[in-house]
């Protein structure tokens, strides 16, 4: 890897982490404010609706995220990039229309009282499609440009949310405020593309290309949906088998746990385009870079887990108040899930680069099966605590155990163990 590539990766990672730290700081305060304002019952209803939309919303991405980074990374000219962007955008819009209707229908079945909240949130599926512009800039290691644009949008949407909270807004208005996060980001990304390229309305899909992308991404759709089951199905099942207050406890703990994931995600997003190029020109260097990445994400996850385990009570009490103190027990379990999630993010990108999306799908399906099975057993008796244990077991099964079940991925599993134990 050249010094220029290393510098680009470092710069890209710093910009992405800077964005996520800013988002984390503000979002953490706003979520805590919202949780205190709504109380556990109403917060549980909002969390259920957000989880249902997130769970189904992953389908609207059409499994294209990592595939598009790869395609943009090897595109030879701007016209090819425009064709890729227009095609992927059309695919996502079509999926969003179908999934929006499905989300409302499922809510009417599972929790009829919350259908209006879900109806307010589902337009976010369409606006989230514009994140493809973010992937385009990521592939060229230009996260600095994207970060400035998205932070401006986030500042606007956060101001709307803070204003509504200060005014004592109710549940449905706060659901609208959550939708504004996606709306503001979409407008900012569309404006950025217009300024540097062309109006997004001028993009046209290429249907033969859509068919080619879908043939590959259909496995990633299943993989992505199965993967999100680890972090969202528990809140949906808690709503069905328990009560909204348990959903709220799980939600505030999950919010803290998932906020950590930006670190491995940023490292992987910055490194992945380079690994794709090295794979074609210097496979041994690509393998070394991946080994280093595993070690970084594993030990960052372990360090975060140790710190949170010591101070879980204080973290929950300061942010959310005494009414959510039980969430600290959930947080101690969930934070260790981050070690396996970090390794899963890194290895998932490598599987896509290798064209092994089928393995990514199968490991996520294993994790989803473990999670749902354990949730059915544990949630009725133990509530959110049981759901936390189910998530930890599911992530360990998908992102470590699976590697040793499949002979083709055993080397990957050994690399992960080496990373966790810090073997050279």
Secondary structure, 3 states (H helix, E strand, C coil): CCHHHHHHHHHHHHHHHHHHHHHHHHHHHHHHHHHHHHHHHHHHHHHHHHHHHHHHHHHHCCCCHHHHHHHHHHCCCHHHHHHHHHHHHHHHHHHHHHHHHHHHHHHHHHCHHHHHHHHHHCCHHHHHHHHHHHHHHHHCCCHHHHHHHHHHHHHHHHHHHHHHHHCCCCHHHHHHHHHHHHHHHHHHHHHHHHHHCCCHHHCCCCHHHHHHHHHHHHHHHHHHHHHHHHHHHHHHHHHHHCCHHHHHHHHHHHHHHHHCCHHHHHHHHHHHHHHHHHHHHCHHHHHHHHHHHHHHHHHHHHHHHHHHHHHHHHHHHHHHCHHHCCHHHHHHHHHHHHHHHHHHHHHHHHHHHCCCHHHHHHHHHHHHHHHHHHHHHHHHHHCHHHHHHHHHHHHHHHHHHHHHHCHHHHHHHHHHHHHHHCCC
